């Protein structure tokens, strides 16, 4: 079975976004979390910060938008978040 493209949003990905650290913050990003081990060059912590709104954006510095830590982490976290929302 072939997996979906990591950039295509599914229902469970609706509250967990992915964005490259070098892209400017957007209003709908929500709480931005850097998932890479190393801090991206030339990016200040203030540039990655955003107010918490219920949406989370996993921020990565890798050039490859299909294969990076954020894609893997979203795949693990999104189904768990969906299950937790169902319990509330």
C-alpha positions as CSV (number, residue, x, y, z in Angstrom):
1,X,0.0,0.0,0.0
2,X,1.4,3.4,-0.9
3,X,1.5,6.1,1.7
4,X,0.0,9.6,1.1
5,X,2.3,12.4,0.3
6,X,3.5,14.0,3.6
7,X,2.5,17.5,2.5
8,X,-1.1,16.5,1.8
9,X,-3.3,17.3,4.8
10,X,-5.6,14.7,6.2
11,X,-8.2,15.0,8.9
12,X,-5.8,14.1,11.7
13,X,-3.2,16.6,10.3
14,X,-5.7,19.5,10.5
15,X,-4.3,20.8,13.8
16,X,-0.7,19.8,13.2
17,X,1.1,21.7,10.5
18,X,4.6,21.5,9.1
19,X,6.7,24.4,8.0
20,X,10.3,25.1,7.2
21,X,12.1,27.2,9.7
22,X,13.1,29.7,7.0
23,X,9.5,30.4,6.0
24,X,8.0,33.4,7.8
25,X,5.5,32.8,10.5
26,X,1.8,32.9,9.4
27,X,-1.2,34.0,11.5
28,X,-2.6,30.4,11.4
29,X,0.6,28.6,12.5
30,X,-0.4,28.5,16.2
31,X,2.3,27.3,18.6
32,X,5.5,26.6,16.6
33,X,7.8,23.8,17.8
34,X,11.3,23.3,16.4
35,X,11.8,19.5,15.9
36,X,15.4,19.5,14.6
37,X,18.3,18.8,16.9
38,X,20.3,21.8,15.7
39,X,19.0,25.4,15.6
40,X,18.7,26.7,12.0
41,X,21.4,29.2,11.0
42,X,20.4,32.9,11.1
43,X,17.0,32.3,12.7
44,X,16.3,33.9,16.1
45,X,14.0,32.2,18.7
46,X,11.6,35.1,18.4
47,X,11.2,34.4,14.7
48,X,9.9,30.9,15.5
49,X,7.7,31.9,18.4
50,X,4.0,32.2,18.1
51,X,1.1,32.4,20.5
52,X,-0.6,29.1,21.4
53,X,-4.0,28.8,19.7
54,X,-4.8,25.1,19.6
55,X,-3.0,24.5,16.4
56,X,0.6,23.3,16.4
57,X,3.2,23.8,13.6
58,X,6.2,21.5,13.6
59,X,9.1,23.6,12.2
60,X,12.1,22.0,10.5
61,X,15.3,23.3,9.0
62,X,16.0,20.5,6.5
63,X,15.8,21.3,2.8
64,X,13.9,18.2,2.0
65,X,10.2,18.9,2.6
66,X,9.2,15.2,2.2
67,X,11.7,13.5,4.4
68,X,12.4,15.3,7.7
69,X,11.9,15.0,11.4
70,X,8.6,17.0,11.3
71,X,7.0,14.6,8.9
72,X,7.8,11.6,11.0
73,X,6.8,13.3,14.3
74,X,3.4,14.4,12.8
75,X,2.8,10.8,11.7
76,X,3.3,9.7,15.3
77,X,1.5,12.6,17.1
78,X,-1.5,13.2,14.9
79,X,-3.3,9.9,15.4
80,X,-2.7,10.1,19.2
81,X,-4.0,13.7,19.2
82,X,-7.1,12.6,17.3
83,X,-7.8,9.8,19.9
84,X,-7.3,12.2,22.8
85,X,-9.8,14.7,21.2
86,X,-12.3,11.9,20.9
87,X,-12.1,11.3,24.7
88,X,-12.9,14.9,25.7
